[in-house]
Amino acid sequence: MNSEGDADTARKDEADGSGEKLLSFNSTEEQPTARESMWRNEMYESVPTDVKGLDDDNYKGHRDSEYPQHDSPLWNTQKSDEGPPHSKQMPYFQDGKRRVDYVLTYHFEKPDSTHKQSSHSCLRSFCCGCKRNRAKASAQEDPELAAQEQRLDYHDDDQRLRREEYEENLRLMGLEMEKDEGTKIPGVGFLKIHAPWEVLCREAEFMKLKMPTIKKFNVGPANTIVEKIHMFMHKVTAPLRPKVGNSEVENEKHLSYPFSREKQHLFDLSDRNSFFDSKTRSSIVYEILKRTKCRRAKYIMGISSLLGSGIYTAAYPLHDGDMDDPNGEPNDRKVLYEEWASYSMFYKYQPLGLIRKYFGEKVGLYFAWLGVYTQMLIPAAIVGVIVFLYGCVTVDDDIPSMEICDERNNITMCPMCDRVCSYWELSTACGTARASHLFDNAATVFFSIFMALWATMFMEHWKRRQMRLNYIWDLTGFEDGGSQPRAEYEFRVMKKSMKKEPAPKGGVKEKLTCTDRIPAYMTIIIMMTFLIFVTLAIVFGVVLYRISIKTALHMSSTTTFRTNVRATVKTTAALINLIIIIIMDEIYGAIARWLTILEVPKTDKSFEERLIFKAFVLKFANAFTPIVYLAFFRGRLIGRPGKYIYVLGNFRMEECAHAGCLMELCIQLCITMLGKQLIQNNLFEIGLPKLKKYFRQRKMDKKQQEELNKTLQRHEKDHFLGPFVGLNPEYMEMIIQFGMVTLFVASFPLAPLFALLNNVIEIRLDAKKFVTELRRPIAVRAKDIGIWYNLLRGLSKVAVIVNAFVIAFTSDFIPRLVYQYMYSPDGTLHGFVNHTLSSFNVSHFQSDTEPLEPFNLGYKVDICRYKDYRDPPWSDTPYEFSREFWAILAARLAFVIVFQNVVMLMSDFVDWLIPDIPKDITVQIHKERNLVVELFMKEEHGKKLRNTFNDPSPQQLRSRPSSQA
């Protein structure tokens, strides 16, 4: 960046050279050559033939206003900072009439004295001559410095020439522009863009935007029971609705139809200034920016390439105004800040209509989906709390827990590790057994079935809500035409075509095939496989940590450490997993983007879907691999006393507590879920932006900061806001949370409650971020949430299978049922604990594995017990799996099959029972189509009558005298 003195000098130099610049523009447009006309035709992508005629007329009327003479403030506003009173805060040009619809920013260097007298539009040969003379003069002093300055000057001139070409192409598309290089931000220039009415109409017709017509119709059934119930519920929920616009129920709706310039009389054009709102205007300008290309460079450059190469540094639409100014004019941003982006409004509904109006349909659908998801978590959280309370109430009546806590049973357990660990009494695991009953009880199965049906209900409810929003937001006939090729794809296609000597015959357009992408596909497969193995290696490392720290704590001379070994190992391992998950999430996200760039997808939609899929696979594996290990693998690959399984030489695989691994699974889920939400929300989304803002404000006093905010214009204030990076991080966070809620809910019934509390804060946190901390995103039309819906549906199906395996293999639900109905002498669970324990003769220990202190309990141990179903040492087949083991295994597999099929059948039945489109919306869509046909039939009939009256046919003229006769 340059100093303030350089900025003042540059403003004078730019003012002196602006006349020659305008002269070059005028000379170019007054006498275009045939070759230049051909170049203009290829400058941007083709527009329908019925649109081109209007453009020629518009250009004649707007060329002088877009690039005025050097004494006008509309070309370069650096000469004076004075403007209309409201243009400082509101997004307008210096004339105070034309609204700023879009802003492009760029870096510019102040020219030195050698360039002061040269024009910006001089010929390249003249520029090169000036550079050579300057290079010769400076080379005598320092040749390396001269060469470096020459390269930098050439780079700056090249960027300026490309900007001028691109801006000329935008002017030919009908846009009006105004430069502002005399800002309070040194070294940053702003190109403010305005779309006139004719351009808005042309592009609205080209984009097939549905706009309101003058025809109104009734949208609700009158005097029916359904309408009365709807009105009653609207009155009851009135305190929960934000104070946005008219809070009354709207019974009338404007009939919407794709805009057409030939049928402008059918549309509600009573106020042209508000017919196209700011969201629509910015999206129209963005479509023009995407279509416009630079073709004079080595390769074709669109707005994405111009931003990526640094020719432009940012591109964004402007916010409507300030939201924290009590004396400011009311605007949508201020209303959203007061009624939506406030934590005190957590209990109210979201103003989805205003969100869609300000941010666009894609952002509106995200917040609508998040609101539906949060609402559906309310019944799930209530049922989960009831299940947890049921476990708390029945813990004193649980017979297995009572048997474990009864010291009179005097059950001696085998050591948990080699040498340093000794024998221990089962009654010391009383606390773990009672805590496990809170999550492992008879209500767990019911809750798993409930959550599977809940997931189906949630998906169906969202589909219906989505269809209702599509109708309200006029998206029923919208089809995503995202076939615009990305700049990177066009560049790769151009490189491929240049390598081929003969041009393709028959005008066949070149494209990238699967053969061209084979290196990228191989790289993706290898990298994804490698990263999955990295995740497994990390989990294995945490397992080794558990084993080693457990042995170290048992060897400790401190009594506190030795008595709290299990709690210490569980908690610290879960925290380590949490830290690794958060760090690897960021790494995997960057790698997924890099792999997607290598793949070179054709369109932005394809790029986004492939990026989402790769990031989801990596982040899902990162978050759930430790949980899957605890649920299905820990304690099952350990062997038995006297024949344990070892890894890496002398590390004995860890085993579960007597009450099972469900308690440790619950601890891991709880810490991971709460930790991710607290750290990602508080640290990443709140802490880091505030920290950056603090360091920015630290450079100046508060008074200077307030004075600067008062003098900054709207486009300068938005420049300091953070860039909008898309909704993928927000969706990904919620999808991982949805997996936590549904996949292992059998082991953690409080997960819906924690998710509900987090989402209530998350909605307001995201709202505050969108309104106050981020630049306004480009309004993108979308009728659904895209690939995220498929991922949600896949997770809901997988959740049924996972919960079936958790109940069958991780919990003791099936062993208890088998014992109660097959082996119990009295049909109760008395004796269940003894039934689950096998016996081991301590004389059968391998050498160097027996405990160093065999008499720590005060008596000699001959037989110790361990949790497994094996034959005793005095049987004919010692230590082999018993018949009870195979009976329980068969029962577990049968439960998985029955549970999976029954729950999926019930889910499919619910899916079939609930229609995807609400009945009233179906009726309204059919009614609206009929009204459109009726409207156009009346128009055609009226046109025929007018033609008949103004231009009667010859037959009618001949028939009049005969009738008079």
Protein Blocks (a to p, Z undefined) as FASTA:
>chain_A
ZZfklmmmmmmmmmmmmmmmmmmmmmmmmmccfklmmmmmmmpccddfklmmmmmmmmmm
mmmmmmccfkbcklpmmlpccdcfklmmpccdfkomaccfbdcddddddddfklmmpcfk
bcfklmmmmmmmmmmmmmmmmmmlmmmmmmmmmmmmmmmmmmmmmmmmmmmnopacdddf
kbfbehiacddddddfklmmmmmmmnopacddfbdcdfbdehifklmmmmmmmmmmmmmp
ccehjfbdcfbdcddddddfklmmmpcckbmmlmpcfklmmmmmmmmmmmpccfkbmbdc
dfklmmmnomagbdcdddfbdfkbmkbccdfklmmmmmmmpcklmmpccdfklmmmmnoj
klmmmmmmmmmmmmmmmmmmmmmmmmmmmmmmmmmmmmklmmmmmmklopacddfbehja
ccddfklmmmmmmmmmmmmcfklmmmmmmmmmmmmmmmmmmmmmmmmmmmmnopmlgccf
bfbccfklmmmmmmmmmmpmbdcehhiacdddfklmmmmmmmmmmmmmmmmmmmmmmmmm
mmmmmmmmmmmmmmpmbfklmmmmmmmmmmmmmmmmmmmmmmmmmmmmmmmmmmmmmnop
ablmlmmmmmmmmmmmmmmmmmmmmmmmmmmmgoplnopghiacdeehiaccddddfkoj
klmmmmmmmmmmmmmmmmmmmmmmmmmmmmmmmmmmmmpcfklmmmmmmmpcfklmmmmp
ccdebjklmmmmmmmmmmmmmmmmmmomklmmmmmmmmmmmmmmmmmmmmmmpccddddd
dfbebjmlmmmmmmmmmmmmmmmmmmmmmmmmlmmmmmmmmmmmnlpaehklmmmpccdd
fklpcehkacfblmlnopacfbdcdddddddfkbmbghiacfklmmmmmmmmmmmmmmmm
mmmmmmmmmmmmpcfbdfklmmmmmmmmmmmmmmmmmmmmmmmmmmmmmmccfklmmmmm
mmmZZ
